[in-house]
Amino acid sequence: MKSQMTSDLAIDALLMAVWRRKPKQEVMVHSDQRSQYSSSDWRSFLKANNLVASMSRRGNNVKRRHGFNNQLSPVEFEKRYAMSLQGV
């Protein structure tokens, strides 16, 4: 573990998830606005691995709504997405 959250640490953690799950479709990665999630290395990694960034607004981490997801909160979007996969 490192004592500070850096873009390298965030990328390494996400890389482990990509290796394990091997997503076939585009995946949304939700984060806050800290510097490690807005770095060019982070954005390049997302693009190279078919991942899409989603960031909450500053100070708005309780009930977020996203226009990309029909104004659903991330929790509700994930719940509906998981239910849609059960029929597959």
Secondary structure, DSSP 8 states (H G I E B T S, - for coil): --SS--HHHHHHHHHHHHHHH--SS-EEEEE-S-GGGTSHHHHHHHHHTTEEEEE--TT--SS--BGGGTTB-HHHHHHHHHHHHHT-
